[in-house]
Amino acid sequence: MDAWYRSLTPTERGELLREAWNTGRELQLAGLRARFPSESEEQLELRLAERWLGAELFERVMAHKRARGLG
C-alpha cells in the first residue's frame, strides 16, 4: 500500500483526502440524522460544526455571526 500511495501524484493524493473527508462528514451527518430525525439539515450541519469545533469555539463563531447579522 505504501508503494501505491507514493505513486500517486499530489493531485491524486488531494483527491483521495477530499473523498475521505467527505465520507467521514457524510457518516457523521447520517449518525446525527438517526439521533435527531426531526431536525432540519441546517440544524444537523450546526450540530456537526459544534462537534468538530468544540462547544467553546462554536459559540464564539456563532456569536460573531449574530453580531454581523448572519445567523
Backbone atoms as SQL, in Angstrom:
CREATE TABLE atoms (id INTEGER PRIMARY KEY, chain TEXT, resi INTEGER, resn TEXT, atom TEXT, x REAL, y REAL, z REAL);
INSERT INTO atoms VALUES
  (1, 'A', 1, 'MET', 'N', 0.816, -1.190, 0.000),
  (2, 'A', 1, 'MET', 'CA', 0.000, 0.000, 0.000),
  (3, 'A', 1, 'MET', 'C', 0.860, 1.256, 0.000),
  (4, 'A', 2, 'ASP', 'N', 1.973, 1.237, 0.716),
  (5, 'A', 2, 'ASP', 'CA', 2.849, 2.404, 0.729),
  (6, 'A', 2, 'ASP', 'C', 3.331, 2.751, -0.670),
  (7, 'A', 3, 'ALA', 'N', 3.729, 1.740, -1.437),
  (8, 'A', 3, 'ALA', 'CA', 4.214, 1.993, -2.795),
  (9, 'A', 3, 'ALA', 'C', 3.094, 2.588, -3.645),
  (10, 'A', 4, 'TRP', 'N', 1.888, 2.074, -3.466),
  (11, 'A', 4, 'TRP', 'CA', 0.741, 2.602, -4.216),
  (12, 'A', 4, 'TRP', 'C', 0.535, 4.077, -3.874),
  (13, 'A', 5, 'TYR', 'N', 0.532, 4.405, -2.597),
  (14, 'A', 5, 'TYR', 'CA', 0.314, 5.787, -2.176),
  (15, 'A', 5, 'TYR', 'C', 1.426, 6.693, -2.692),
  (16, 'A', 6, 'ARG', 'N', 2.654, 6.239, -2.596),
  (17, 'A', 6, 'ARG', 'CA', 3.780, 7.048, -3.066),
  (18, 'A', 6, 'ARG', 'C', 3.715, 7.278, -4.573),
  (19, 'A', 7, 'SER', 'N', 3.070, 6.365, -5.286),
  (20, 'A', 7, 'SER', 'CA', 2.979, 6.509, -6.739),
  (21, 'A', 7, 'SER', 'C', 1.939, 7.546, -7.165),
  (22, 'A', 8, 'LEU', 'N', 1.102, 7.991, -6.244),
  (23, 'A', 8, 'LEU', 'CA', 0.072, 8.975, -6.573),
  (24, 'A', 8, 'LEU', 'C', 0.677, 10.352, -6.770),
  (25, 'A', 9, 'THR', 'N', 0.086, 11.109, -7.659),
  (26, 'A', 9, 'THR', 'CA', 0.502, 12.495, -7.837),
  (27, 'A', 9, 'THR', 'C', -0.070, 13.323, -6.677),
  (28, 'A', 10, 'PRO', 'N', 0.470, 14.508, -6.447),
  (29, 'A', 10, 'PRO', 'CA', -0.113, 15.360, -5.406),
  (30, 'A', 10, 'PRO', 'C', -1.604, 15.622, -5.625),
  (31, 'A', 11, 'THR', 'N', -2.021, 15.778, -6.856),
  (32, 'A', 11, 'THR', 'CA', -3.439, 15.982, -7.160),
  (33, 'A', 11, 'THR', 'C', -4.255, 14.764, -6.765),
  (34, 'A', 12, 'GLU', 'N', -3.743, 13.577, -7.067),
  (35, 'A', 12, 'GLU', 'CA', -4.448, 12.343, -6.703),
  (36, 'A', 12, 'GLU', 'C', -4.511, 12.173, -5.186),
  (37, 'A', 13, 'ARG', 'N', -3.445, 12.528, -4.497),
  (38, 'A', 13, 'ARG', 'CA', -3.447, 12.458, -3.027),
  (39, 'A', 13, 'ARG', 'C', -4.472, 13.431, -2.444),
  (40, 'A', 14, 'GLY', 'N', -4.523, 14.609, -3.008),
  (41, 'A', 14, 'GLY', 'CA', -5.501, 15.594, -2.565),
  (42, 'A', 14, 'GLY', 'C', -6.924, 15.112, -2.789),
  (43, 'A', 15, 'GLU', 'N', -7.173, 14.510, -3.920),
  (44, 'A', 15, 'GLU', 'CA', -8.499, 13.967, -4.216),
  (45, 'A', 15, 'GLU', 'C', -8.857, 12.840, -3.254),
  (46, 'A', 16, 'LEU', 'N', -7.907, 11.984, -2.964),
  (47, 'A', 16, 'LEU', 'CA', -8.127, 10.898, -2.010),
  (48, 'A', 16, 'LEU', 'C', -8.470, 11.456, -0.623),
  (49, 'A', 17, 'LEU', 'N', -7.755, 12.467, -0.204),
  (50, 'A', 17, 'LEU', 'CA', -8.026, 13.109, 1.078),
  (51, 'A', 17, 'LEU', 'C', -9.411, 13.755, 1.086),
  (52, 'A', 18, 'ARG', 'N', -9.768, 14.437, 0.000),
  (53, 'A', 18, 'ARG', 'CA', -11.080, 15.069, -0.099),
  (54, 'A', 18, 'ARG', 'C', -12.195, 14.035, -0.010),
  (55, 'A', 19, 'GLU', 'N', -12.025, 12.915, -0.705),
  (56, 'A', 19, 'GLU', 'CA', -13.026, 11.853, -0.667),
  (57, 'A', 19, 'GLU', 'C', -13.159, 11.264, 0.739),
  (58, 'A', 20, 'ALA', 'N', -12.043, 11.066, 1.407),
  (59, 'A', 20, 'ALA', 'CA', -12.085, 10.528, 2.775),
  (60, 'A', 20, 'ALA', 'C', -12.768, 11.518, 3.713),
  (61, 'A', 21, 'TRP', 'N', -12.452, 12.797, 3.576),
  (62, 'A', 21, 'TRP', 'CA', -13.068, 13.839, 4.396),
  (63, 'A', 21, 'TRP', 'C', -14.581, 13.840, 4.179),
  (64, 'A', 22, 'ASN', 'N', -15.001, 13.836, 2.913),
  (65, 'A', 22, 'ASN', 'CA', -16.434, 13.856, 2.605),
  (66, 'A', 22, 'ASN', 'C', -17.148, 12.611, 3.111),
  (67, 'A', 23, 'THR', 'N', -16.496, 11.460, 3.012),
  (68, 'A', 23, 'THR', 'CA', -17.100, 10.230, 3.524),
  (69, 'A', 23, 'THR', 'C', -17.283, 10.303, 5.030),
  (70, 'A', 24, 'GLY', 'N', -16.278, 10.770, 5.725),
  (71, 'A', 24, 'GLY', 'CA', -16.382, 10.920, 7.179),
  (72, 'A', 24, 'GLY', 'C', -17.467, 11.904, 7.558),
  (73, 'A', 25, 'ARG', 'N', -17.554, 12.990, 6.828),
  (74, 'A', 25, 'ARG', 'CA', -18.578, 14.004, 7.091),
  (75, 'A', 25, 'ARG', 'C', -19.975, 13.423, 6.880),
  (76, 'A', 26, 'GLU', 'N', -20.168, 12.716, 5.781),
  (77, 'A', 26, 'GLU', 'CA', -21.471, 12.113, 5.491),
  (78, 'A', 26, 'GLU', 'C', -21.848, 11.051, 6.522),
  (79, 'A', 27, 'LEU', 'N', -20.869, 10.287, 6.976),
  (80, 'A', 27, 'LEU', 'CA', -21.153, 9.291, 8.017),
  (81, 'A', 27, 'LEU', 'C', -21.575, 9.967, 9.318),
  (82, 'A', 28, 'GLN', 'N', -20.894, 11.046, 9.678),
  (83, 'A', 28, 'GLN', 'CA', -21.275, 11.755, 10.896),
  (84, 'A', 28, 'GLN', 'C', -22.659, 12.385, 10.761),
  (85, 'A', 29, 'LEU', 'N', -22.966, 12.949, 9.593),
  (86, 'A', 29, 'LEU', 'CA', -24.302, 13.503, 9.386),
  (87, 'A', 29, 'LEU', 'C', -25.371, 12.418, 9.436),
  (88, 'A', 30, 'ALA', 'N', -25.086, 11.254, 8.893),
  (89, 'A', 30, 'ALA', 'CA', -26.047, 10.146, 8.952),
  (90, 'A', 30, 'ALA', 'C', -26.324, 9.755, 10.394),
  (91, 'A', 31, 'GLY', 'N', -25.287, 9.720, 11.216),
  (92, 'A', 31, 'GLY', 'CA', -25.466, 9.419, 12.628),
  (93, 'A', 31, 'GLY', 'C', -26.309, 10.471, 13.332),
  (94, 'A', 32, 'LEU', 'N', -26.073, 11.737, 12.987),
  (95, 'A', 32, 'LEU', 'CA', -26.861, 12.811, 13.583),
  (96, 'A', 32, 'LEU', 'C', -28.315, 12.741, 13.121),
  (97, 'A', 33, 'ARG', 'N', -28.537, 12.415, 11.848),
  (98, 'A', 33, 'ARG', 'CA', -29.915, 12.262, 11.351),
  (99, 'A', 33, 'ARG', 'C', -30.642, 11.161, 12.102),
  (100, 'A', 34, 'ALA', 'N', -29.948, 10.081, 12.399),
  (101, 'A', 34, 'ALA', 'CA', -30.563, 8.969, 13.126),
  (102, 'A', 34, 'ALA', 'C', -30.900, 9.382, 14.561),
  (103, 'A', 35, 'ARG', 'N', -30.040, 10.168, 15.176),
  (104, 'A', 35, 'ARG', 'CA', -30.279, 10.607, 16.563),
  (105, 'A', 35, 'ARG', 'C', -31.315, 11.713, 16.657),
  (106, 'A', 36, 'PHE', 'N', -31.384, 12.559, 15.628),
  (107, 'A', 36, 'PHE', 'CA', -32.271, 13.726, 15.643),
  (108, 'A', 36, 'PHE', 'C', -33.093, 13.772, 14.354),
  (109, 'A', 37, 'PRO', 'N', -34.000, 12.818, 14.164),
  (110, 'A', 37, 'PRO', 'CA', -34.714, 12.693, 12.885),
  (111, 'A', 37, 'PRO', 'C', -35.609, 13.876, 12.541),
  (112, 'A', 38, 'SER', 'N', -36.036, 14.654, 13.511),
  (113, 'A', 38, 'SER', 'CA', -36.948, 15.766, 13.215),
  (114, 'A', 38, 'SER', 'C', -36.217, 17.073, 12.913),
  (115, 'A', 39, 'GLU', 'N', -34.897, 17.087, 13.020),
  (116, 'A', 39, 'GLU', 'CA', -34.155, 18.322, 12.786),
  (117, 'A', 39, 'GLU', 'C', -33.894, 18.547, 11.304),
  (118, 'A', 40, 'SER', 'N', -33.836, 19.831, 10.945),
  (119, 'A', 40, 'SER', 'CA', -33.556, 20.204, 9.556),
  (120, 'A', 40, 'SER', 'C', -32.081, 19.946, 9.223),
  (121, 'A', 41, 'GLU', 'N', -31.785, 19.974, 7.938),
  (122, 'A', 41, 'GLU', 'CA', -30.392, 19.805, 7.510),
  (123, 'A', 41, 'GLU', 'C', -29.521, 20.917, 8.077),
  (124, 'A', 42, 'GLU', 'N', -30.058, 22.131, 8.144),
  (125, 'A', 42, 'GLU', 'CA', -29.292, 23.242, 8.709),
  (126, 'A', 42, 'GLU', 'C', -28.962, 22.979, 10.175),
  (127, 'A', 43, 'GLN', 'N', -29.929, 22.490, 10.938),
  (128, 'A', 43, 'GLN', 'CA', -29.679, 22.186, 12.346),
  (129, 'A', 43, 'GLN', 'C', -28.643, 21.071, 12.486),
  (130, 'A', 44, 'LEU', 'N', -28.722, 20.082, 11.611),
  (131, 'A', 44, 'LEU', 'CA', -27.756, 18.979, 11.655),
  (132, 'A', 44, 'LEU', 'C', -26.358, 19.482, 11.307),
  (133, 'A', 45, 'GLU', 'N', -26.278, 20.371, 10.322),
  (134, 'A', 45, 'GLU', 'CA', -24.977, 20.954, 9.954),
  (135, 'A', 45, 'GLU', 'C', -24.390, 21.732, 11.131),
  (136, 'A', 46, 'LEU', 'N', -25.241, 22.446, 11.860),
  (137, 'A', 46, 'LEU', 'CA', -24.760, 23.183, 13.031),
  (138, 'A', 46, 'LEU', 'C', -24.274, 22.230, 14.119),
  (139, 'A', 47, 'ARG', 'N', -24.995, 21.136, 14.324),
  (140, 'A', 47, 'ARG', 'CA', -24.544, 20.136, 15.304),
  (141, 'A', 47, 'ARG', 'C', -23.184, 19.562, 14.895),
  (142, 'A', 48, 'LEU', 'N', -23.014, 19.311, 13.604),
  (143, 'A', 48, 'LEU', 'CA', -21.744, 18.780, 13.119),
  (144, 'A', 48, 'LEU', 'C', -20.626, 19.803, 13.323),
  (145, 'A', 49, 'ALA', 'N', -20.914, 21.055, 13.028),
  (146, 'A', 49, 'ALA', 'CA', -19.906, 22.108, 13.232),
  (147, 'A', 49, 'ALA', 'C', -19.504, 22.188, 14.698),
  (148, 'A', 50, 'GLU', 'N', -20.497, 22.087, 15.586),
  (149, 'A', 50, 'GLU', 'CA', -20.181, 22.140, 17.015),
  (150, 'A', 50, 'GLU', 'C', -19.333, 20.943, 17.431),
  (151, 'A', 51, 'ARG', 'N', -19.632, 19.800, 16.864),
  (152, 'A', 51, 'ARG', 'CA', -18.865, 18.586, 17.176),
  (153, 'A', 51, 'ARG', 'C', -17.414, 18.757, 16.739),
  (154, 'A', 52, 'TRP', 'N', -17.207, 19.317, 15.557),
  (155, 'A', 52, 'TRP', 'CA', -15.854, 19.483, 15.025),
  (156, 'A', 52, 'TRP', 'C', -15.082, 20.593, 15.718),
  (157, 'A', 53, 'LEU', 'N', -15.766, 21.697, 15.997),
  (158, 'A', 53, 'LEU', 'CA', -15.078, 22.858, 16.571),
  (159, 'A', 53, 'LEU', 'C', -14.940, 22.805, 18.086),
  (160, 'A', 54, 'GLY', 'N', -15.839, 22.067, 18.722),
  (161, 'A', 54, 'GLY', 'CA', -15.924, 22.098, 20.175),
  (162, 'A', 54, 'GLY', 'C', -16.884, 23.202, 20.579),
  (163, 'A', 55, 'ALA', 'N', -17.478, 23.049, 21.750),
  (164, 'A', 55, 'ALA', 'CA', -18.540, 23.962, 22.183),
  (165, 'A', 55, 'ALA', 'C', -18.061, 25.407, 22.302),
  (166, 'A', 56, 'GLU', 'N', -16.882, 25.618, 22.879),
  (167, 'A', 56, 'GLU', 'CA', -16.412, 26.985, 23.112),
  (168, 'A', 56, 'GLU', 'C', -16.171, 27.738, 21.806),
  (169, 'A', 57, 'LEU', 'N', -15.430, 27.143, 20.883),
  (170, 'A', 57, 'LEU', 'CA', -15.157, 27.808, 19.613),
  (171, 'A', 57, 'LEU', 'C', -16.435, 27.966, 18.800),
  (172, 'A', 58, 'PHE', 'N', -17.298, 26.954, 18.827),
  (173, 'A', 58, 'PHE', 'CA', -18.565, 27.037, 18.111),
  (174, 'A', 58, 'PHE', 'C', -19.368, 28.238, 18.609),
  (175, 'A', 59, 'GLU', 'N', -19.455, 28.419, 19.911),
  (176, 'A', 59, 'GLU', 'CA', -20.206, 29.549, 20.461),
  (177, 'A', 59, 'GLU', 'C', -19.577, 30.873, 20.061),
  (178, 'A', 60, 'ARG', 'N', -18.277, 30.939, 20.017),
  (179, 'A', 60, 'ARG', 'CA', -17.597, 32.172, 19.585),
  (180, 'A', 60, 'ARG', 'C', -17.912, 32.490, 18.133),
  (181, 'A', 61, 'VAL', 'N', -17.891, 31.474, 17.287),
  (182, 'A', 61, 'VAL', 'CA', -18.205, 31.656, 15.869),
  (183, 'A', 61, 'VAL', 'C', -19.650, 32.116, 15.702),
  (184, 'A', 62, 'MET', 'N', -20.573, 31.464, 16.410),
  (185, 'A', 62, 'MET', 'CA', -21.983, 31.821, 16.295),
  (186, 'A', 62, 'MET', 'C', -22.226, 33.240, 16.810),
  (187, 'A', 63, 'ALA', 'N', -21.571, 33.638, 17.893),
  (188, 'A', 63, 'ALA', 'CA', -21.707, 34.991, 18.407),
  (189, 'A', 63, 'ALA', 'C', -21.202, 36.005, 17.387),
  (190, 'A', 64, 'HIS', 'N', -20.105, 35.669, 16.739),
  (191, 'A', 64, 'HIS', 'CA', -19.552, 36.527, 15.702),
  (192, 'A', 64, 'HIS', 'C', -20.528, 36.681, 14.536),
  (193, 'A', 65, 'LYS', 'N', -21.145, 35.569, 14.133),
  (194, 'A', 65, 'LYS', 'CA', -22.133, 35.617, 13.046),
  (195, 'A', 65, 'LYS', 'C', -23.352, 36.455, 13.434),
  (196, 'A', 66, 'ARG', 'N', -23.840, 36.237, 14.656),
  (197, 'A', 66, 'ARG', 'CA', -25.010, 37.000, 15.112),
  (198, 'A', 66, 'ARG', 'C', -24.706, 38.498, 15.172),
  (199, 'A', 67, 'ALA', 'N', -23.521, 38.845, 15.614),
  (200, 'A', 67, 'ALA', 'CA', -23.135, 40.245, 15.720),
  (201, 'A', 67, 'ALA', 'C', -23.103, 40.920, 14.340),
  (202, 'A', 68, 'ARG', 'N', -22.897, 40.138, 13.323),
  (203, 'A', 68, 'ARG', 'CA', -22.860, 40.663, 11.960),
  (204, 'A', 68, 'ARG', 'C', -24.165, 40.423, 11.209),
  (205, 'A', 69, 'GLY', 'N', -25.176, 39.949, 11.933),
  (206, 'A', 69, 'GLY', 'CA', -26.492, 39.718, 11.325),
  (207, 'A', 69, 'GLY', 'C', -26.538, 38.552, 10.364),
  (208, 'A', 70, 'LEU', 'N', -25.646, 37.584, 10.571),
  (209, 'A', 70, 'LEU', 'CA', -25.561, 36.432, 9.658),
  (210, 'A', 70, 'LEU', 'C', -26.174, 35.154, 10.217),
  (211, 'A', 71, 'GLY', 'N', -26.624, 35.170, 11.435),
  (212, 'A', 71, 'GLY', 'CA', -27.111, 33.902, 11.964),
  (213, 'A', 71, 'GLY', 'C', -28.099, 34.004, 13.060);
